[in-house]
Amino acid sequence: MRRPRGRPRAFDRDEALAAAAQVFWQQGYEGASIADLTQAMGITAQSLYAAFSSKAELYHEALGWYQAEVGASPRHEFGEEPSVFTAFERLLEGRARQFCQQGRPSGCMISSAVLYCAAETQPIAQHLSSLRTGALVSLKARLERGIAEGELRPDTDAASLARFVATVIQGLSVQARDGASEDELLAVARIAAAELARHRVDPPPG
C-alpha cells in the first residue's frame, strides 16, 4: 500500500493568513520578519514557504485579505447610494472610525504602506501604488457621476477633488498611527465632506 506523499498541513491556511495580515498591517512589509510572521501564524518557516511560496507572495495574499475583510475599495463602498455627498460623507467618516477600531492595528494597511523602500522591495511598493491608484480612479468616477447627474457644478475639477479626498484618507491613516482619536479624525472627515459640499449645484432661485 502506497503512502500519500508529503505531510498534511497542520494548520488552517485562512487563519494563518489573517494572522500574517495583522503583522504586516502593524509592522509593514519590511518591518515584519519571518520570525514575527511564523510566531503569529503558529507555524514553522518551512510551512510558511510551503503554503505561500515567499514572504512577498504572503504579503500579496495578506493585502487581498485586508481588502476583502477590512478596507473595501471606494467603488464597492459607494454601492447604490444615490447622493454623491452622502456617499463621500459615509466613506470619509467610515475610514475615520475604521482606522481607530479597537482590537486592530491603527491606520490603513494600504494607504500608508511601503512609501519608501529598498530596491528589492520595489515590486511590493509598485503593487501598493497600483491599489492606491485604483482607489483614486473610483473616487474620480463617482465625482464625475455626481457632475453628470447634476449634483455637482459642471466646472467641478473631479480629478483634483478626488486626489484631495485620497490625500485626506491617507492623512487620516497616518494620524491614526500617530495616536489621533476617533473623534479627532471624524472632525477632519467632516471638514473634508464640507469641502465637497462647496461644489454643490446651487438651487434655482425661489
GROMACS elastic network, one bead per residue, 0.5 to 0.9 nm:
[ bonds ]
;  ai    aj funct       b0    kb
    2     5     6  0.87955   500
    3     6     6  0.89704   500
    4     7     6  0.79927   500
    7    10     6  0.84486   500
    8    11     6  0.88734   500
    9    12     6  0.77777   500
    9    13     6  0.84000   500
    9    47     6  0.77437   500
    9    51     6  0.84857   500
   10    43     6  0.84341   500
   11    14     6  0.88937   500
   11    15     6  0.80537   500
   11    16     6  0.73405   500
   11    41     6  0.87453   500
   11    42     6  0.79379   500
   11    43     6  0.74190   500
   12    15     6  0.53875   500
   12    16     6  0.61645   500
   12    17     6  0.86668   500
   13    16     6  0.50497   500
   13    17     6  0.60960   500
   13    18     6  0.86532   500
   13    51     6  0.77577   500
   14    17     6  0.50575   500
   14    18     6  0.62341   500
   14    19     6  0.86520   500
   15    18     6  0.51287   500
   15    19     6  0.62583   500
   15    20     6  0.86730   500
   15    41     6  0.76466   500
   16    19     6  0.51046   500
   16    20     6  0.62082   500
   16    21     6  0.86375   500
   16    38     6  0.87876   500
   16    40     6  0.78414   500
   16    42     6  0.73686   500
   16    43     6  0.81533   500
   17    20     6  0.50389   500
   17    21     6  0.61146   500
   17    22     6  0.87094   500
   17    41     6  0.73627   500
   17    58     6  0.75859   500
   17    61     6  0.74730   500
   17    62     6  0.62309   500
   17    65     6  0.76363   500
   18    21     6  0.50739   500
   18    22     6  0.64369   500
   18    23     6  0.89359   500
   18    41     6  0.82947   500
   18    62     6  0.70257   500
   18    65     6  0.69349   500
   18    66     6  0.83528   500
   19    22     6  0.52419   500
   19    23     6  0.66339   500
   19    24     6  0.89506   500
   19    37     6  0.78799   500
   19    40     6  0.58425   500
   19    41     6  0.54720   500
   19    42     6  0.88911   500
   19    62     6  0.89570   500
   20    23     6  0.51238   500
   20    24     6  0.62805   500
   20    25     6  0.84978   500
   20    36     6  0.87051   500
   20    37     6  0.56347   500
   20    38     6  0.80076   500
   20    40     6  0.65970   500
   20    41     6  0.61580   500
   20    58     6  0.78489   500
   20    59     6  0.80308   500
   20    62     6  0.67806   500
   21    24     6  0.51078   500
   21    25     6  0.58999   500
   21    26     6  0.84815   500
   21    37     6  0.89428   500
   21    58     6  0.85861   500
   21    59     6  0.73477   500
   21    61     6  0.83541   500
   21    63     6  0.71385   500
   21    65     6  0.72606   500
   21    66     6  0.70510   500
   21   109     6  0.87627   500
   22    25     6  0.50284   500
   22    26     6  0.61365   500
   22    27     6  0.85151   500
   22    40     6  0.86475   500
   22    62     6  0.84414   500
   22    66     6  0.89071   500
   22   104     6  0.76184   500
   22   105     6  0.70442   500
   23    26     6  0.51856   500
   23    27     6  0.58787   500
   23    28     6  0.75258   500
   23    29     6  0.87957   500
   23    32     6  0.65146   500
   23    36     6  0.73787   500
   23    37     6  0.65729   500
   23    40     6  0.73890   500
   23   105     6  0.86705   500
   24    27     6  0.51954   500
   24    29     6  0.55887   500
   24    30     6  0.85636   500
   24    31     6  0.77972   500
   24    32     6  0.59586   500
   24    37     6  0.82660   500
   24    59     6  0.73255   500
   24    62     6  0.77924   500
   24    63     6  0.89561   500
   24   109     6  0.76880   500
   25    28     6  0.57335   500
   25    29     6  0.81613   500
   25    62     6  0.88774   500
   25    63     6  0.89789   500
   25    66     6  0.87655   500
   25   104     6  0.89665   500
   25   105     6  0.64429   500
   25   106     6  0.83137   500
   25   107     6  0.84216   500
   25   108     6  0.74693   500
   25   110     6  0.84293   500
   25   113     6  0.82169   500
   26    31     6  0.88260   500
   26    32     6  0.84283   500
   26   104     6  0.86438   500
   26   105     6  0.54041   500
   26   106     6  0.75122   500
   26   107     6  0.88173   500
   26   109     6  0.79325   500
   27    30     6  0.76978   500
   27    31     6  0.50374   500
   27    32     6  0.54421   500
   28    31     6  0.51882   500
   28    32     6  0.60345   500
   28   109     6  0.78892   500
   28   113     6  0.63098   500
   28   114     6  0.70822   500
   29    32     6  0.55720   500
   29    33     6  0.83097   500
   29    55     6  0.86909   500
   29    56     6  0.83233   500
   29    59     6  0.71948   500
   29   113     6  0.77947   500
   29   114     6  0.71230   500
   29   121     6  0.86452   500
   29   124     6  0.84200   500
   30    33     6  0.72589   500
   30   114     6  0.81634   500
   30   117     6  0.80324   500
   30   118     6  0.88209   500
   30   121     6  0.80711   500
   32    35     6  0.81351   500
   32    36     6  0.60247   500
   32    37     6  0.67112   500
   33    36     6  0.50626   500
   33    37     6  0.62874   500
   33    38     6  0.86692   500
   33    55     6  0.89563   500
   34    37     6  0.50325   500
   34    38     6  0.60361   500
   34    39     6  0.84167   500
   34    45     6  0.69501   500
   34    48     6  0.87554   500
   34    55     6  0.74943   500
   35    38     6  0.52921   500
   35    39     6  0.60325   500
   35    40     6  0.85794   500
   35    44     6  0.87177   500
   35    45     6  0.76278   500
   36    39     6  0.53412   500
   36    40     6  0.63030   500
   36    41     6  0.86291   500
   37    40     6  0.52527   500
   37    41     6  0.60177   500
   37    42     6  0.83880   500
   37    43     6  0.86515   500
   37    45     6  0.86526   500
   37    48     6  0.86965   500
   38    42     6  0.56992   500
   38    43     6  0.51818   500
   38    44     6  0.57580   500
   38    45     6  0.61185   500
   38    47     6  0.87440   500
   38    48     6  0.70791   500
   39    42     6  0.51707   500
   39    43     6  0.67571   500
   39    44     6  0.79830   500
   40    43     6  0.80959   500
   41    44     6  0.85497   500
   41    48     6  0.86542   500
   43    46     6  0.81616   500
   43    47     6  0.61535   500
   43    48     6  0.67927   500
   44    47     6  0.51774   500
   44    48     6  0.63259   500
   44    49     6  0.88389   500
   45    49     6  0.63161   500
   45    50     6  0.85322   500
   46    49     6  0.53536   500
   46    50     6  0.61127   500
   46    51     6  0.86517   500
   47    51     6  0.60272   500
   47    52     6  0.83594   500
   48    51     6  0.53119   500
   48    52     6  0.58336   500
   48    53     6  0.72995   500
   48    54     6  0.76715   500
   48    55     6  0.82992   500
   48    58     6  0.84039   500
   49    52     6  0.52251   500
   49    54     6  0.54574   500
   49    55     6  0.76661   500
   49    58     6  0.87928   500
   50    53     6  0.57273   500
   50    54     6  0.84553   500
   51    54     6  0.86991   500
   51    58     6  0.88104   500
   52    55     6  0.74478   500
   52    56     6  0.87721   500
   52    57     6  0.60919   500
   52    58     6  0.54295   500
   52    61     6  0.84821   500
   53    56     6  0.83360   500
   53    57     6  0.63881   500
   53    58     6  0.74774   500
   54    57     6  0.51971   500
   54    58     6  0.61930   500
   54    59     6  0.86047   500
   55    58     6  0.50141   500
   55    59     6  0.61703   500
   55    60     6  0.87172   500
   56    59     6  0.50488   500
   56    60     6  0.63150   500
   56    61     6  0.87635   500
   56   121     6  0.86313   500
   56   124     6  0.73024   500
   57    60     6  0.50092   500
   57    61     6  0.62949   500
   57    62     6  0.84964   500
   58    61     6  0.51625   500
   58    62     6  0.60450   500
   58    63     6  0.86555   500
   59    63     6  0.61548   500
   59    64     6  0.86238   500
   59   124     6  0.84240   500
   60    63     6  0.51907   500
   60    64     6  0.64829   500
   60    65     6  0.88230   500
   60   124     6  0.80662   500
   60   127     6  0.85397   500
   61    65     6  0.62578   500
   61    66     6  0.86596   500
   62    66     6  0.61810   500
   62    67     6  0.86743   500
   63    67     6  0.62219   500
   63    68     6  0.86156   500
   63   109     6  0.76617   500
   63   110     6  0.76626   500
   63   128     6  0.88269   500
   64    67     6  0.51780   500
   64    68     6  0.62007   500
   64    69     6  0.85197   500
   65    68     6  0.51729   500
   65    69     6  0.58781   500
   65    70     6  0.78810   500
   66    69     6  0.52549   500
   66    70     6  0.51725   500
   66    71     6  0.60124   500
   66    72     6  0.79953   500
   66   109     6  0.74523   500
   66   110     6  0.86434   500
   67    70     6  0.57104   500
   67    73     6  0.71339   500
   67   110     6  0.88600   500
   68    71     6  0.68269   500
   68    72     6  0.60964   500
   69    72     6  0.74696   500
   70    98     6  0.81837   500
   71    74     6  0.87629   500
   71    95     6  0.84458   500
   71    98     6  0.83969   500
   71   108     6  0.77138   500
   71   109     6  0.84344   500
   71   110     6  0.85685   500
   72    75     6  0.81236   500
   72    76     6  0.63454   500
   72    77     6  0.64862   500
   73    76     6  0.54896   500
   73    77     6  0.63789   500
   73    78     6  0.87876   500
   73   131     6  0.88806   500
   73   134     6  0.81958   500
   73   135     6  0.60083   500
   73   138     6  0.78818   500
   74    78     6  0.59315   500
   74    79     6  0.86607   500
   74    88     6  0.89695   500
   74    91     6  0.72004   500
   74   135     6  0.61404   500
   74   136     6  0.85290   500
   74   138     6  0.61629   500
   74   139     6  0.66350   500
   75    78     6  0.54532   500
   75    79     6  0.68660   500
   75   135     6  0.75073   500
   75   137     6  0.89452   500
   75   138     6  0.53014   500
   75   139     6  0.73299   500
   75   141     6  0.86632   500
   75   142     6  0.78559   500
   76    79     6  0.54460   500
   77    80     6  0.88801   500
   77    87     6  0.81470   500
   77    90     6  0.87020   500
   77    91     6  0.70848   500
   78    81     6  0.59747   500
   78    82     6  0.89346   500
   78    84     6  0.86421   500
   78    87     6  0.55407   500
   78    88     6  0.77710   500
   78    90     6  0.83859   500
   78    91     6  0.74834   500
   78   142     6  0.81952   500
   79    82     6  0.87446   500
   79    87     6  0.83980   500
   80    83     6  0.89454   500
   80    87     6  0.89746   500
   81    84     6  0.74617   500
   81    86     6  0.73536   500
   81    87     6  0.59945   500
   82    85     6  0.89550   500
   82    86     6  0.80486   500
   82    87     6  0.77399   500
   83    86     6  0.53119   500
   83    87     6  0.61063   500
   83    88     6  0.87115   500
   83   146     6  0.76808   500
   83   151     6  0.77923   500
   84    87     6  0.50103   500
   84    88     6  0.62159   500
   84    89     6  0.84953   500
   84   142     6  0.70308   500
   84   143     6  0.69123   500
   84   145     6  0.80577   500
   84   146     6  0.56464   500
   84   151     6  0.72978   500
   84   152     6  0.83597   500
   85    88     6  0.53832   500
   85    89     6  0.60431   500
   85    90     6  0.85557   500
   85   146     6  0.86018   500
   85   151     6  0.84383   500
   85   193     6  0.73733   500
   85   196     6  0.72043   500
   85   197     6  0.67283   500
   85   200     6  0.86451   500
   86    90     6  0.60167   500
   86    91     6  0.84426   500
   86   193     6  0.88765   500
   87    90     6  0.53523   500
   87    91     6  0.62036   500
   87    92     6  0.87644   500
   87   142     6  0.88234   500
   88    92     6  0.60270   500
   88    93     6  0.84066   500
   88   139     6  0.87419   500
   88   165     6  0.86726   500
   88   193     6  0.67260   500
   88   196     6  0.82835   500
   89    92     6  0.53236   500
   89    93     6  0.60345   500
   89    94     6  0.81447   500
   89   189     6  0.75857   500
   89   190     6  0.72052   500
   89   192     6  0.84064   500
   89   193     6  0.55131   500
   89   194     6  0.87429   500
   90    93     6  0.52906   500
   90    94     6  0.56010   500
   90    95     6  0.83397   500
   91    94     6  0.50719   500
   91    95     6  0.61233   500
   91    96     6  0.86675   500
   91   189     6  0.89556   500
   92    95     6  0.52218   500
   92    96     6  0.63005   500
   92    97     6  0.88173   500
   92   165     6  0.81482   500
   92   168     6  0.84266   500
   92   169     6  0.70425   500
   92   186     6  0.79906   500
   92   188     6  0.88586   500
   92   189     6  0.52501   500
   92   190     6  0.76285   500
   92   192     6  0.78367   500
   92   193     6  0.73986   500
   93    96     6  0.50144   500
   93    97     6  0.63102   500
   93    98     6  0.85170   500
   93   185     6  0.81173   500
   93   186     6  0.57752   500
   93   187     6  0.87913   500
   93   188     6  0.88969   500
   93   189     6  0.56438   500
   93   190     6  0.72501   500
   93   193     6  0.89335   500
   94    97     6  0.52556   500
   94    98     6  0.59813   500
   94    99     6  0.85542   500
   94   186     6  0.87146   500
   94   189     6  0.89792   500
   95    99     6  0.59500   500
   95   100     6  0.86857   500
   95   107     6  0.88454   500
   95   108     6  0.86348   500
   95   169     6  0.71105   500
   95   172     6  0.78112   500
   95   173     6  0.83246   500
   95   185     6  0.88686   500
   95   186     6  0.87989   500
   95   189     6  0.84626   500
   96    99     6  0.54865   500
   96   100     6  0.68082   500
   96   101     6  0.89530   500
   96   107     6  0.87976   500
   96   169     6  0.80842   500
   96   172     6  0.65192   500
   96   173     6  0.80030   500
   96   176     6  0.82634   500
   96   182     6  0.62677   500
   96   183     6  0.83834   500
   96   184     6  0.86740   500
   96   185     6  0.52911   500
   96   186     6  0.55723   500
   96   187     6  0.89848   500
   96   188     6  0.84911   500
   96   189     6  0.68374   500
   97   100     6  0.54684   500
   97   101     6  0.61626   500
   97   182     6  0.57843   500
   97   183     6  0.84739   500
   97   185     6  0.77480   500
   97   186     6  0.73050   500
   98   101     6  0.51569   500
   98   102     6  0.88930   500
   98   106     6  0.81666   500
   98   107     6  0.77709   500
   98   108     6  0.84168   500
   98   182     6  0.86945   500
   99   104     6  0.85592   500
   99   105     6  0.79297   500
   99   106     6  0.51244   500
   99   108     6  0.62548   500
   99   172     6  0.75500   500
   99   173     6  0.61864   500
   99   176     6  0.60673   500
   99   177     6  0.82478   500
   99   182     6  0.79593   500
   99   185     6  0.88461   500
  100   104     6  0.79868   500
  100   105     6  0.80189   500
  100   106     6  0.54219   500
  100   107     6  0.68320   500
  100   173     6  0.88745   500
  100   176     6  0.61964   500
  100   177     6  0.85601   500
  100   179     6  0.86723   500
  100   180     6  0.81187   500
  100   181     6  0.68264   500
  100   182     6  0.57336   500
  100   185     6  0.86838   500
  101   104     6  0.60792   500
  101   105     6  0.78993   500
  101   106     6  0.70302   500
  101   182     6  0.82486   500
  102   105     6  0.80476   500
  102   106     6  0.83445   500
  105   108     6  0.83461   500
  105   109     6  0.87214   500
  105   177     6  0.82914   500
  106   109     6  0.87060   500
  106   173     6  0.74410   500
  106   174     6  0.87885   500
  106   176     6  0.57508   500
  106   177     6  0.53633   500
  106   178     6  0.87561   500
  106   179     6  0.83485   500
  107   110     6  0.89167   500
  107   111     6  0.80363   500
  107   112     6  0.77613   500
  107   170     6  0.86481   500
  107   172     6  0.73043   500
  107   174     6  0.62913   500
  107   175     6  0.76719   500
  107   176     6  0.52144   500
  107   177     6  0.54134   500
  107   178     6  0.89391   500
  108   111     6  0.53435   500
  108   112     6  0.63832   500
  108   113     6  0.78429   500
  108   169     6  0.89437   500
  108   170     6  0.78793   500
  108   172     6  0.87233   500
  108   173     6  0.54158   500
  108   174     6  0.81677   500
  108   176     6  0.87603   500
  108   177     6  0.87514   500
  109   112     6  0.65587   500
  109   113     6  0.59317   500
  109   173     6  0.86923   500
  110   113     6  0.53154   500
  110   114     6  0.84445   500
  110   128     6  0.63777   500
  110   129     6  0.85779   500
  110   131     6  0.75372   500
  110   132     6  0.72279   500
  110   170     6  0.89280   500
  111   128     6  0.82305   500
  111   129     6  0.88801   500
  111   131     6  0.88904   500
  111   132     6  0.67882   500
  111   166     6  0.88205   500
  111   169     6  0.75523   500
  111   170     6  0.51916   500
  111   171     6  0.85915   500
  111   173     6  0.67848   500
  111   174     6  0.84830   500
  112   115     6  0.66988   500
  112   170     6  0.63222   500
  112   171     6  0.84678   500
  112   173     6  0.66929   500
  112   174     6  0.66591   500
  113   116     6  0.86163   500
  113   125     6  0.79913   500
  113   128     6  0.73658   500
  114   117     6  0.60858   500
  114   121     6  0.85455   500
  114   122     6  0.88622   500
  114   124     6  0.76140   500
  114   125     6  0.54942   500
  114   128     6  0.74832   500
  114   129     6  0.88568   500
  115   125     6  0.67636   500
  115   128     6  0.87252   500
  115   129     6  0.84473   500
  116   122     6  0.87231   500
  116   125     6  0.76786   500
  117   120     6  0.80562   500
  117   121     6  0.59648   500
  117   122     6  0.65753   500
  117   124     6  0.89674   500
  117   125     6  0.72386   500
  118   121     6  0.53738   500
  118   122     6  0.66941   500
  119   122     6  0.53079   500
  119   123     6  0.85999   500
  120   123     6  0.74582   500
  120   124     6  0.87459   500
  121   124     6  0.54765   500
  121   125     6  0.65255   500
  121   126     6  0.88854   500
  122   126     6  0.61063   500
  122   127     6  0.85936   500
  123   126     6  0.50535   500
  123   127     6  0.61981   500
  123   128     6  0.87155   500
  124   127     6  0.51276   500
  124   128     6  0.63257   500
  124   129     6  0.86014   500
  125   128     6  0.51744   500
  125   129     6  0.61040   500
  125   130     6  0.86406   500
  126   130     6  0.61903   500
  126   131     6  0.87417   500
  127   130     6  0.50993   500
  127   131     6  0.64486   500
  127   132     6  0.88428   500
  128   131     6  0.50621   500
  128   132     6  0.63371   500
  128   133     6  0.85825   500
  129   132     6  0.50946   500
  129   133     6  0.60770   500
  129   134     6  0.85663   500
  130   134     6  0.60932   500
  130   135     6  0.86686   500
  131   134     6  0.50608   500
  131   135     6  0.64045   500
  131   136     6  0.87460   500
  132   135     6  0.51175   500
  132   136     6  0.62983   500
  132   137     6  0.87544   500
  132   166     6  0.84046   500
  133   137     6  0.62414   500
  133   138     6  0.87301   500
  134   137     6  0.50950   500
  134   138     6  0.63993   500
  134   139     6  0.88115   500
  135   138     6  0.51060   500
  135   139     6  0.63426   500
  135   140     6  0.87523   500
  135   166     6  0.78965   500
  136   139     6  0.50953   500
  136   140     6  0.62418   500
  136   141     6  0.86094   500
  136   159     6  0.86168   500
  136   162     6  0.63090   500
  136   163     6  0.65800   500
  136   165     6  0.85930   500
  136   166     6  0.63998   500
  137   140     6  0.51643   500
  137   141     6  0.61295   500
  137   142     6  0.87184   500
  137   159     6  0.86075   500
  137   162     6  0.80105   500
  138   141     6  0.50977   500
  138   142     6  0.62778   500
  138   143     6  0.87085   500
  138   162     6  0.85774   500
  139   142     6  0.53059   500
  139   143     6  0.63591   500
  139   144     6  0.87184   500
  139   158     6  0.85326   500
  139   159     6  0.85515   500
  139   161     6  0.86513   500
  139   162     6  0.52976   500
  139   163     6  0.81273   500
  139   165     6  0.78781   500
  139   166     6  0.78929   500
  140   143     6  0.51338   500
  140   144     6  0.61395   500
  140   145     6  0.85917   500
  140   158     6  0.56112   500
  140   159     6  0.56478   500
  140   160     6  0.84627   500
  140   161     6  0.76482   500
  140   162     6  0.50357   500
  140   163     6  0.80285   500
  141   144     6  0.50606   500
  141   145     6  0.61943   500
  141   146     6  0.86617   500
  141   158     6  0.80688   500
  141   159     6  0.88740   500
  141   162     6  0.86999   500
  142   145     6  0.50188   500
  142   146     6  0.62997   500
  142   147     6  0.88130   500
  142   158     6  0.87895   500
  142   162     6  0.88859   500
  143   147     6  0.63740   500
  143   148     6  0.86860   500
  143   152     6  0.77969   500
  143   156     6  0.87072   500
  143   157     6  0.89393   500
  143   158     6  0.56760   500
  143   159     6  0.84286   500
  143   161     6  0.80734   500
  143   162     6  0.73237   500
  144   147     6  0.50213   500
  144   148     6  0.61753   500
  144   149     6  0.85616   500
  144   152     6  0.84719   500
  144   156     6  0.87214   500
  144   157     6  0.89421   500
  144   158     6  0.60699   500
  144   159     6  0.87456   500
  145   149     6  0.60347   500
  145   150     6  0.85629   500
  145   151     6  0.87263   500
  145   152     6  0.88445   500
  146   149     6  0.51754   500
  146   150     6  0.62641   500
  146   151     6  0.52122   500
  146   152     6  0.54897   500
  146   153     6  0.86502   500
  147   150     6  0.52260   500
  147   151     6  0.58246   500
  147   153     6  0.61150   500
  147   154     6  0.57980   500
  147   155     6  0.85474   500
  147   156     6  0.74156   500
  147   158     6  0.84105   500
  147   201     6  0.89424   500
  148   151     6  0.77371   500
  148   152     6  0.79289   500
  148   154     6  0.78678   500
  149   152     6  0.77908   500
  150   153     6  0.69515   500
  150   154     6  0.77747   500
  150   200     6  0.86957   500
  150   201     6  0.68991   500
  151   199     6  0.84324   500
  151   200     6  0.58559   500
  151   201     6  0.56281   500
  151   202     6  0.89842   500
  152   155     6  0.83393   500
  152   156     6  0.66929   500
  152   196     6  0.88347   500
  152   197     6  0.83836   500
  152   198     6  0.89256   500
  152   199     6  0.55376   500
  152   201     6  0.51740   500
  152   202     6  0.89347   500
  153   156     6  0.54520   500
  153   199     6  0.57973   500
  153   200     6  0.59432   500
  153   202     6  0.80726   500
  154   157     6  0.85610   500
  154   201     6  0.83023   500
  155   158     6  0.87933   500
  155   199     6  0.87503   500
  156   159     6  0.88616   500
  156   160     6  0.88767   500
  156   161     6  0.79791   500
  156   199     6  0.65213   500
  157   160     6  0.55754   500
  157   161     6  0.60987   500
  157   162     6  0.85240   500
  158   161     6  0.51078   500
  158   162     6  0.59052   500
  158   163     6  0.85188   500
  159   162     6  0.52069   500
  159   163     6  0.63008   500
  159   164     6  0.86696   500
  160   163     6  0.50685   500
  160   164     6  0.61262   500
  160   165     6  0.87427   500
  161   165     6  0.63334   500
  161   166     6  0.86460   500
  161   196     6  0.76488   500
  162   165     6  0.51818   500
  162   166     6  0.61980   500
  162   167     6  0.85447   500
  163   167     6  0.59678   500
  163   168     6  0.85234   500
  164   167     6  0.50828   500
  164   168     6  0.62467   500
  164   169     6  0.87285   500
  164   192     6  0.84222   500
  165   168     6  0.50646   500
  165   169     6  0.62577   500
  165   170     6  0.86982   500
  165   192     6  0.70978   500
  165   193     6  0.86997   500
  165   196     6  0.88297   500
  166   169     6  0.51048   500
  166   170     6  0.62468   500
  166   171     6  0.85341   500
  167   170     6  0.51383   500
  167   171     6  0.60611   500
  167   172     6  0.85722   500
  168   172     6  0.60705   500
  168   173     6  0.86422   500
  168   188     6  0.81812   500
  168   189     6  0.76992   500
  168   192     6  0.73398   500
  169   172     6  0.50281   500
  169   173     6  0.63783   500
  169   174     6  0.88452   500
  169   189     6  0.83147   500
  170   173     6  0.51226   500
  170   174     6  0.64470   500
  170   175     6  0.87004   500
  171   174     6  0.51214   500
  171   175     6  0.60594   500
  171   176     6  0.84734   500
  172   175     6  0.50640   500
  172   176     6  0.60306   500
  172   177     6  0.86179   500
  172   180     6  0.85990   500
  172   185     6  0.63358   500
  172   188     6  0.79834   500
  172   189     6  0.82082   500
  173   176     6  0.51402   500
  173   177     6  0.63419   500
  173   178     6  0.87064   500
  174   177     6  0.50956   500
  174   178     6  0.62812   500
  174   179     6  0.88597   500
  174   180     6  0.89265   500
  175   179     6  0.64090   500
  175   180     6  0.54502   500
  175   181     6  0.86513   500
  175   185     6  0.77880   500
  176   179     6  0.51416   500
  176   181     6  0.69517   500
  176   182     6  0.80584   500
  176   185     6  0.76637   500
  177   180     6  0.73601   500
  180   183     6  0.82777   500
  180   184     6  0.61918   500
  180   185     6  0.67443   500
  181   184     6  0.51715   500
  181   185     6  0.63300   500
  181   186     6  0.86002   500
  182   185     6  0.51461   500
  182   186     6  0.60167   500
  182   187     6  0.86136   500
  183   186     6  0.50339   500
  183   187     6  0.62574   500
  183   188     6  0.88422   500
  184   187     6  0.52696   500
  184   188     6  0.66683   500
  184   189     6  0.88788   500
  185   188     6  0.51263   500
  185   189     6  0.62056   500
  185   190     6  0.86985   500
  186   190     6  0.61658   500
  186   191     6  0.86588   500
  187   190     6  0.52306   500
  187   191     6  0.64276   500
  187   192     6  0.88505   500
  188   191     6  0.51232   500
  188   192     6  0.63669   500
  188   193     6  0.87124   500
  189   192     6  0.51290   500
  189   193     6  0.62338   500
  189   194     6  0.86491   500
  190   194     6  0.60827   500
  190   195     6  0.86152   500
  191   194     6  0.50167   500
  191   195     6  0.63602   500
  191   196     6  0.88749   500
  192   195     6  0.50841   500
  192   196     6  0.65635   500
  192   197     6  0.88429   500
  193   196     6  0.51330   500
  193   197     6  0.63783   500
  193   198     6  0.89752   500
  194   198     6  0.65326   500
  195   198     6  0.53134   500
  195   199     6  0.75340   500
  196   199     6  0.57768   500
  196   200     6  0.75294   500
  197   200     6  0.52692   500
  198   201     6  0.86489   500
  199   202     6  0.86787   500
  200   203     6  0.88411   500
  201   204     6  0.89766   500
  202   205     6  0.85436   500
  203   206     6  0.83101   500
